[in-house]
């Protein structure tokens, strides 16, 4: 069921939600959280689709905040709120409210969202694109226990990751971190089978992929060993190699779906390691709403390791076309110093 409201208020939206629930015969629904999606009109459809699929696991009230900038000076001055209320099959397993804000309302989005939050339920704010530099200090982000960004969607992903490091607050997370969960699980399981100690590691993947950077940070932080970054054409992460006292451990995924785990003295094993959809990543983040200390530690190590973007010679920014590598040249690498050395 859909209810369209033009030039409305938060109070009228709440009444429409109650009206919609009664009309479909479900006056009481069990929703576990409020998910606030802050996006633009272009990306709203994909974000809402991912949220509806994630709601199968986490029934929630989804508030989509779309800030519209009018071209006409007269329209820019006029404050207006349009809303679309969806309940029943139109909203997955929860409720959906699409809020389109114009004029002065753009600067007070938190005042519109606050009355629509579920009482006594956690709040998660997700920016699919164009996240603020400091999500915790954003007016909408301040309402949430969990703030989800996606560095991969930024124009300059590595710069965005550096900004996340500088502005980190407990409750912040990034879908680029969620993308490497299966990799971290597989690598940890492989190390449990090898009695030797890791002496070095190498992470191979796309050059401007923040997930590759985060995995390298995590390995360097947890293992306290030098970690190098090799660049490939992708897709995404393609391989991780770890040198141990008992030989090399290699997790290689060349096609983005099936990986091969190789360890000294054991037969090679095929491992399902497909690239996951946004809805799966979002559902994973909604499973736990407490601060992710492991992500925070990896991100903090990244501040010391990456430094300022200008400190990395030979690495072009995303708005510059990288030079064509020579066919005979080996893969470019950058080395992460050991954790102890970084703190000196």
ABEGO torsion letter per residue (X at the ends): XBBBBBGBBAAAAAAAAAAAAAAAGBABBBBABBBBBBBBAAAAAAAAAAAAAAAAABBBBBBBBBBBBBABAAAAABBBBBBBBBBEAAAEABBBBBBBBBEAAAAAAAAAAAAABBBGBBBBBBBABGBBABAAABAAAAABABBBBBAAABABAAAAAAAAAAABBBGBBBAAAAAAAAAAAAAAAAAAABABBBABBBBBEBAABAAAAAAAAAAAAAAGBBBBBBBBAOBEBABBBBBBAAEBBBBBBAAGABBBBBBBGBBBBBBBBBBBBAAAAAAAAAABABBBAAAAAAAAAAAAAAEBAAABBGBBBAABBBBBBBAABBBBBBBBBBAAAAAX
